């Protein structure tokens, strides 16, 4: 288990379960797994967006014709998307994790 996720800025944006370590380690593990899945999903959604932006602003350069250049560009775009998502992204991961929270019901009296 990667405990450093709890101290990263991204985890503070998603959830901050400091009291779950003493109460239920299994619940903490589930929360961390859900946070990672949400960040990875956000990165998957960001990758084509960033790729199309890169293609738009790169124009036609001689470097684009080098064999393998598109593969390296695609790897760089995926790495950029992962880095953006790991630091909070654009809010998609937070929206996904919000659906994992139990509904808040006000008192009936």
PyMOL commands that set and color helices and strands:
alter all, ss='L'
color gray80, all
select helices_A, chain A and resi 4-7+9-14+20-23+25-58+62-65+69-86+92-98
alter helices_A, ss='H'
color red, helices_A
deselect
rebuild
show_as cartoon
